[in-house]
């Protein structure tokens, strides 16, 4: 039962999409390479300012480019490993935007081990094998995942929209192997984003807690992108979370659809234990 709960919480740490196409990496790289000599200081400063504006434009696109949808259905394959155990599950989910999400988790032989319904203030858990139900406040997820999750954050994670970009305060930027890397300072996390060579896809996201005493980090890698509503949507993601314990996750989206009737709904329990 505990492993099934863990799988549910890992599903809620899904991934994030990318930005619109802005092919300016070479311009930025050239600007960073300008040498500041006495007779070229003005030129170097202009190149630097131009590159800063380009980087801000790219980051702004990432922060504000979101998949617009009414419903989503998906089938996921989840692999996870902790210092104590590891396992694999198949999950089906349906989302009604800004309302609620249904998640069904299947274990070996396709047996349903857990059903969960999440809305803006609660999470309902049903365990068909034991016929037990639980109800928790949504804040309970923060205690388990060690990431401050609101309902909107959870929805954005699953859909593939950017998260924790509440501030576009650029600390630094550089180009390595033709890939732009930008460090940002947010309210909760220092955020390092790494883009593909053409700036159309988010390849890696690293979150480090602003409060160093919490020792909380999250590293997400994205691959196998496909175009959805003119936005690059990653079908495969690996996630590594370090907080009080270490968590490694592999997640593959096997099937998905947007703006179709909800496919994986079920009856939400009317009563249950609230913890």
Backbone torsions as a table, in degrees:
resi	resn	phi	psi	omega
1	UNK	NA	-41.9	-178.6
2	UNK	-64.3	-39.4	178.5
3	UNK	-62.5	-38.4	178.9
4	UNK	-64.9	-40.0	176.2
5	UNK	-61.3	-44.8	-179.7
6	UNK	-59.8	-40.9	178.9
7	UNK	-61.1	-42.6	177.9
8	UNK	-58.5	-46.6	-176.9
9	UNK	-66.2	-32.4	178.7
10	UNK	-69.9	-35.4	177.6
11	UNK	-59.6	-32.1	-178.1
12	UNK	-76.0	-4.0	177.1
13	UNK	-107.5	49.4	-177.8
14	UNK	-83.3	-174.8	-172.2
15	UNK	-98.5	-178.0	-160.8
16	UNK	-123.6	147.2	-177.5
17	UNK	-88.3	-162.8	-172.7
18	UNK	-127.1	-168.2	-172.7
19	UNK	-108.8	174.7	177.5
20	UNK	-70.5	165.4	-174.5
21	UNK	-76.2	114.0	176.6
22	UNK	-131.5	96.9	-172.4
23	UNK	-85.8	80.0	-175.1
24	UNK	-131.6	14.1	-177.6
25	UNK	-61.2	-42.6	-177.5
26	UNK	-64.6	-39.1	178.0
27	UNK	-61.9	-44.1	179.2
28	UNK	-64.9	-42.6	-179.5
29	UNK	-63.0	-41.2	178.0
30	UNK	-62.9	-40.4	-179.6
31	UNK	-64.6	-39.2	179.3
32	UNK	-68.5	-24.2	-177.2
33	UNK	-87.1	-8.5	-178.8
34	UNK	-63.9	127.6	178.2
35	UNK	-86.1	135.1	-177.6
36	UNK	-89.2	96.3	175.0
37	UNK	-105.4	159.2	-177.6
38	UNK	-51.7	-40.1	-175.9
39	UNK	-88.9	0.5	-179.6
40	UNK	-128.3	14.3	-177.1
41	UNK	-60.6	-42.9	-179.3
42	UNK	-64.3	-42.1	178.6
43	UNK	-64.3	-42.3	179.7
44	UNK	-63.5	-40.6	-179.4
45	UNK	-66.4	-40.1	177.8
46	UNK	-63.7	-42.6	178.7
47	UNK	-63.0	-38.9	179.9
48	UNK	-65.1	-45.5	-179.8
49	UNK	-63.6	-40.2	177.9
50	UNK	-62.1	-42.0	-178.7
51	UNK	-68.2	-35.6	177.2
52	UNK	-61.9	-43.8	178.5
53	UNK	-62.2	-39.3	178.4
54	UNK	-63.9	-44.6	-179.2
55	UNK	-63.3	-42.6	178.3
56	UNK	-61.2	-38.6	178.3
57	UNK	-64.3	-40.9	179.0
58	UNK	-64.5	-47.7	-179.2
59	UNK	-63.2	-39.5	178.0
60	UNK	-61.0	-39.8	177.1
61	UNK	-62.3	-42.0	179.5
62	UNK	-61.4	-44.3	-175.3
63	UNK	-68.6	-30.0	-171.1
64	UNK	-113.3	-6.0	178.2
65	UNK	-87.5	112.1	-176.7
66	UNK	-131.3	148.5	175.2
67	UNK	-72.4	121.0	178.7
68	UNK	-91.8	127.1	-174.9
69	UNK	-152.6	164.8	172.2
70	UNK	-109.3	-41.5	178.0
71	UNK	-138.8	157.9	173.0
72	UNK	-142.5	140.4	171.3
73	UNK	-125.3	143.3	-179.4
74	UNK	-156.4	152.9	172.3
75	UNK	-120.2	128.1	-173.8
76	UNK	-124.2	146.8	168.9
77	UNK	-108.5	124.3	-176.3
78	UNK	-118.3	129.6	170.6
79	UNK	-120.8	135.6	177.8
80	UNK	-144.0	155.6	-179.4
81	UNK	-145.9	133.8	173.5
82	UNK	-120.8	-177.8	178.1
83	UNK	-69.0	-15.7	-175.7
84	UNK	-107.0	-30.2	-177.1
85	UNK	-158.8	173.4	174.8
86	UNK	-152.6	154.5	-177.5
87	UNK	-165.8	173.8	177.8
88	UNK	-134.2	145.1	-179.7
89	UNK	-144.1	159.8	170.1
90	UNK	-109.9	131.4	-179.4
91	UNK	-124.4	138.5	172.3
92	UNK	-114.4	137.7	179.9
93	UNK	-141.8	149.1	174.2
94	UNK	-132.6	137.9	-177.8
95	UNK	-127.6	131.7	167.0
96	UNK	-103.4	116.3	-172.2
97	UNK	-52.9	135.3	176.3
98	UNK	59.0	19.4	-176.5
99	UNK	-130.5	-62.0	-177.0
100	UNK	-173.7	164.7	179.2
101	UNK	-137.2	141.6	179.7
102	UNK	-109.6	131.9	-179.8
103	UNK	-132.0	127.2	175.6
104	UNK	-119.7	128.3	-177.1
105	UNK	-114.8	127.7	-179.9
106	UNK	-113.4	139.1	177.6
107	UNK	-102.2	-144.6	-178.7
108	UNK	-61.2	143.9	178.0
109	UNK	62.9	16.9	176.2
110	UNK	75.8	12.4	-178.8
111	UNK	-73.9	131.8	179.4
112	UNK	-75.6	119.5	-179.2
113	UNK	-101.0	-24.1	-175.8
114	UNK	-156.4	139.4	169.6
115	UNK	-123.0	138.5	-179.4
116	UNK	-136.6	139.5	172.3
117	UNK	-122.6	131.1	-176.9
118	UNK	-124.4	128.0	172.0
119	UNK	-123.7	-163.0	-169.8
120	UNK	-72.6	-14.3	-179.9
121	UNK	-132.8	-8.4	-174.9
122	UNK	-143.3	162.5	171.7
123	UNK	-131.0	126.6	-179.3
124	UNK	-107.4	128.8	-179.9
125	UNK	-117.3	133.5	176.0
126	UNK	-127.6	130.7	179.3
127	UNK	-111.8	96.4	-174.1
128	UNK	-57.1	-33.9	-176.3
129	UNK	-68.7	-33.9	180.0
130	UNK	-105.6	-7.3	-178.9
131	UNK	59.2	31.1	176.6
132	UNK	-99.1	149.5	175.4
133	UNK	-130.4	152.1	177.0
134	UNK	-139.1	150.3	172.3
135	UNK	-129.2	130.8	179.9
136	UNK	-126.7	153.1	168.8
137	UNK	-68.1	152.3	-178.1
138	UNK	-59.5	-28.6	-179.7
139	UNK	-62.1	-18.1	179.2
140	UNK	-60.1	-32.2	180.0
141	UNK	-62.9	-33.9	178.9
142	UNK	-62.2	-37.7	-179.6
143	UNK	-67.7	-33.7	-176.1
144	UNK	-83.6	-49.5	-175.3
145	UNK	-82.5	-21.2	-178.8
146	UNK	69.1	24.7	175.6
147	UNK	-129.2	133.7	-178.1
148	UNK	-70.6	95.2	-174.0
149	UNK	-102.7	125.5	166.1
150	UNK	-99.1	170.9	177.8
151	UNK	-59.9	-43.0	-178.7
152	UNK	-62.3	-38.7	178.3
153	UNK	-63.9	-43.6	178.7
154	UNK	-60.6	-46.3	-179.7
155	UNK	-61.6	-44.3	179.3
156	UNK	-63.0	-39.7	178.6
157	UNK	-59.2	-47.5	-176.9
158	UNK	-69.8	-42.1	-178.7
159	UNK	-69.0	-31.8	-177.8
160	UNK	106.7	19.4	177.6
161	UNK	-88.1	154.8	-178.5
162	UNK	-65.3	147.5	179.1
163	UNK	-130.6	160.9	176.2
164	UNK	52.0	36.9	173.3
165	UNK	-114.2	51.6	-178.8
166	UNK	-72.2	-16.0	179.4
167	UNK	-139.1	136.4	175.9
168	UNK	-106.2	58.2	179.1
169	UNK	-95.6	98.8	-174.1
170	UNK	-77.2	122.5	176.3
171	UNK	-84.7	-47.4	-178.9
172	UNK	-161.6	167.3	175.0
173	UNK	-154.9	153.6	178.4
174	UNK	-159.3	165.4	177.8
175	UNK	-118.4	121.0	178.1
176	UNK	-125.7	124.6	-177.7
177	UNK	53.6	41.4	177.4
178	UNK	66.1	15.9	177.7
179	UNK	-113.7	127.8	-179.5
180	UNK	-77.7	131.2	175.9
181	UNK	-120.3	127.6	-177.2
182	UNK	-127.3	129.6	175.8
183	UNK	-101.9	129.5	-178.1
184	UNK	-121.3	153.3	174.2
185	UNK	-113.3	113.5	177.4
186	UNK	-103.9	-173.2	-179.0
187	UNK	-72.7	-34.8	-177.0
188	UNK	-111.9	-32.2	-173.4
189	UNK	-132.1	148.3	161.6
190	UNK	-83.5	129.5	-168.8
191	UNK	-122.4	116.0	175.3
192	UNK	-104.5	121.3	177.8
193	UNK	-113.3	139.3	177.7
194	UNK	-123.9	126.3	-175.7
195	UNK	-105.5	163.9	174.0
196	UNK	-70.1	170.6	-175.4
197	UNK	-58.3	-32.4	-178.0
198	UNK	-99.8	8.3	177.3
199	UNK	65.6	19.9	-179.7
200	UNK	-97.4	-14.4	-174.7
201	UNK	-134.3	140.5	172.0
202	UNK	-84.6	119.4	-176.2
203	UNK	-95.1	-38.2	-178.0
204	UNK	-150.0	143.7	177.3
205	UNK	-132.1	128.8	178.0
206	UNK	-123.8	125.6	178.2
207	UNK	-113.0	128.1	174.4
208	UNK	-123.6	129.6	-177.5
209	UNK	-60.9	133.2	176.9
210	UNK	-60.4	-35.4	176.2
211	UNK	-84.2	98.1	-174.8
212	UNK	-61.5	-23.0	-178.1
213	UNK	-68.3	-19.0	-179.9
214	UNK	-81.4	-17.4	177.9
215	UNK	50.5	48.1	-175.1
216	UNK	-114.6	120.4	178.3
217	UNK	-135.4	155.7	176.8
218	UNK	-144.5	127.4	-178.8
219	UNK	-122.0	120.5	-177.6
220	UNK	-122.3	130.3	175.7
221	UNK	-114.4	143.3	-175.3
222	UNK	-124.7	142.0	176.7
223	UNK	-154.9	177.4	-179.0
224	UNK	52.9	55.8	-179.1
225	UNK	-75.0	149.0	172.9
226	UNK	-137.5	152.6	-175.6
227	UNK	-83.3	122.1	177.7
228	UNK	-129.6	117.2	-179.8
229	UNK	51.9	43.3	178.2
230	UNK	65.8	19.8	177.2
231	UNK	-127.4	140.5	-179.6
232	UNK	-75.8	120.9	-175.1
233	UNK	-113.7	117.2	-177.3
234	UNK	-79.4	126.6	-179.1
235	UNK	-88.2	-20.1	179.8
236	UNK	-128.1	135.4	-177.9
237	UNK	-142.6	142.0	170.2
238	UNK	-118.0	138.2	-173.6
239	UNK	-131.5	131.8	175.9
240	UNK	-126.1	120.5	-178.8
241	UNK	-115.7	128.0	175.1
242	UNK	-120.7	115.2	175.1
243	UNK	-135.2	-112.6	173.2
244	UNK	-76.2	-27.6	175.4
245	UNK	-135.6	170.5	-178.8
246	UNK	-104.8	140.1	-175.8
247	UNK	-136.7	124.4	176.7
248	UNK	-116.7	131.6	-173.5
249	UNK	-131.7	139.1	169.1
250	UNK	-120.2	129.4	-176.7
251	UNK	-133.8	125.1	178.2
252	UNK	-121.6	125.3	176.0
253	UNK	-85.4	109.5	-175.7
254	UNK	-82.1	-38.8	179.5
255	UNK	-143.9	148.3	175.0
256	UNK	-160.9	156.0	175.4
257	UNK	-154.1	151.6	177.4
258	UNK	-118.6	149.1	172.4
259	UNK	57.3	38.2	171.1
260	UNK	-119.0	163.6	178.8
261	UNK	-55.0	144.7	179.5
262	UNK	-59.9	133.2	-170.4
263	UNK	-105.0	-30.8	-170.7
264	UNK	-117.4	42.2	179.9
265	UNK	-82.7	165.5	176.9
266	UNK	-158.2	169.4	-179.8
267	UNK	-73.7	126.0	179.5
268	UNK	-83.5	131.6	-178.2
269	UNK	-60.9	138.5	-179.7
270	UNK	-79.0	-30.8	-179.2
271	UNK	-131.8	168.5	178.2
272	UNK	166.1	173.3	-179.8
273	UNK	-77.7	131.4	175.1
274	UNK	-103.4	127.6	-176.4
275	UNK	-118.6	NA	NA
